[in-house]
Amino acid sequence: MKDDINLQKLRSALKTYIGTRCKIAVCVVDGDKRLGPGALKLLNSALAHPYLAGHQHQVFFGEGLFPSTEAAENLVQDTEKFKSCEFHFEQDSRRVLGIQLADIVSVVGFWGQMAA
């Protein structure tokens, strides 16, 4: 992105849009090993929101958030709300643009809280 002015403008526009029009949920966990399971707990709660309930969702997780893909799949298989989700674990953020968007959201959320 550093050599592409158009991508830089897009990132800036996304930061502005997200910061002014979107709600951001933050997951705080005790240590890196709990990040994936903690994110699933947050997702489980978020899926109860009227704007999200009853819809199908594509859910992407970056690499290293779970011990393995199998371990992650075991965590989601028995949760009723997750039946509306198609999960993609261990995704490469360089190849999955949605994960890059999540990175932007985390920056917007962090700096938005610092300004408040």
Legacy VTK file of the C-alpha trace (Angstrom):
# vtk DataFile Version 3.0
C-alpha trace
ASCII
DATASET POLYDATA
POINTS 116 float
0.000 0.000 0.000
2.895 2.353 0.655
3.554 2.906 -3.065
-0.073 3.157 -4.227
-1.732 6.531 -3.607
-5.148 5.155 -4.600
-4.964 2.405 -1.962
-3.848 4.968 0.607
-6.875 7.139 -0.239
-9.149 4.110 -0.015
-7.765 3.200 3.417
-8.271 6.771 4.606
-11.851 6.834 3.291
-12.588 3.505 4.997
-11.212 4.809 8.298
-13.479 7.849 8.057
-16.529 5.788 7.114
-15.965 3.211 9.852
-15.205 5.861 12.462
-18.385 7.822 11.767
-20.959 5.218 10.706
-20.102 1.845 12.229
-20.260 0.239 15.651
-17.082 -1.466 16.828
-16.916 -4.352 19.290
-13.679 -4.952 21.156
-12.573 -8.316 22.504
-10.217 -8.222 25.504
-8.662 -11.523 26.542
-6.010 -12.823 28.892
-3.089 -13.736 26.637
-2.738 -14.557 22.945
-3.848 -18.165 23.365
-7.355 -17.031 24.298
-7.821 -14.557 21.433
-9.628 -16.943 19.056
-12.004 -18.380 21.692
-12.583 -14.874 23.069
-13.475 -13.610 19.593
-15.973 -16.474 19.243
-17.635 -15.460 22.520
-17.901 -11.882 21.261
-19.316 -13.099 17.940
-21.860 -15.259 19.773
-23.077 -12.182 21.659
-23.054 -9.968 18.558
-25.195 -12.421 16.584
-28.099 -11.688 18.950
-28.281 -8.097 17.653
-31.432 -7.500 15.584
-29.401 -6.327 12.564
-27.410 -9.578 12.535
-29.879 -12.196 13.775
-31.534 -14.314 11.117
-28.947 -13.602 8.417
-26.176 -15.729 6.948
-22.613 -14.592 7.710
-19.154 -15.238 6.315
-16.676 -15.161 9.223
-12.925 -14.980 8.651
-10.191 -15.460 11.231
-6.542 -14.692 10.600
-3.721 -17.077 11.207
-2.610 -18.131 14.678
-5.760 -17.326 16.643
-6.473 -20.993 17.403
-4.148 -23.936 18.032
-5.407 -25.492 14.770
-8.273 -25.309 12.290
-9.689 -28.490 13.824
-9.644 -26.970 17.308
-11.474 -23.897 16.008
-14.083 -25.980 14.196
-14.706 -27.985 17.375
-15.458 -24.754 19.251
-18.150 -23.625 16.800
-19.900 -26.873 15.966
-22.330 -27.022 18.916
-23.331 -23.367 19.176
-26.784 -22.727 17.717
-26.119 -19.110 16.654
-23.062 -20.229 14.699
-25.246 -22.306 12.385
-25.871 -19.050 10.466
-22.122 -18.654 9.897
-19.694 -20.075 7.395
-16.309 -19.996 9.105
-12.930 -19.590 7.447
-10.093 -20.191 9.895
-6.337 -19.638 9.472
-6.723 -17.114 6.661
-3.772 -15.137 5.287
-4.475 -11.427 5.832
-2.425 -10.569 2.749
-4.905 -12.512 0.640
-8.212 -11.875 2.427
-9.257 -8.249 2.117
-11.859 -8.566 4.896
-9.121 -9.258 7.425
-7.332 -6.137 6.225
-10.576 -4.258 6.835
-10.634 -5.666 10.372
-7.139 -4.261 10.862
-8.436 -0.827 9.847
-11.347 -1.196 12.286
-8.946 -2.000 15.117
-6.943 1.164 14.402
-10.085 3.299 14.163
-11.462 1.786 17.387
-8.198 2.318 19.259
-7.672 5.929 18.193
-11.364 6.703 18.605
-11.181 5.572 22.227
-7.980 7.535 22.798
-9.701 10.707 21.582
-12.776 10.203 23.795
LINES 1 117
116 0 1 2 3 4 5 6 7 8 9 10 11 12 13 14 15 16 17 18 19 20 21 22 23 24 25 26 27 28 29 30 31 32 33 34 35 36 37 38 39 40 41 42 43 44 45 46 47 48 49 50 51 52 53 54 55 56 57 58 59 60 61 62 63 64 65 66 67 68 69 70 71 72 73 74 75 76 77 78 79 80 81 82 83 84 85 86 87 88 89 90 91 92 93 94 95 96 97 98 99 100 101 102 103 104 105 106 107 108 109 110 111 112 113 114 115
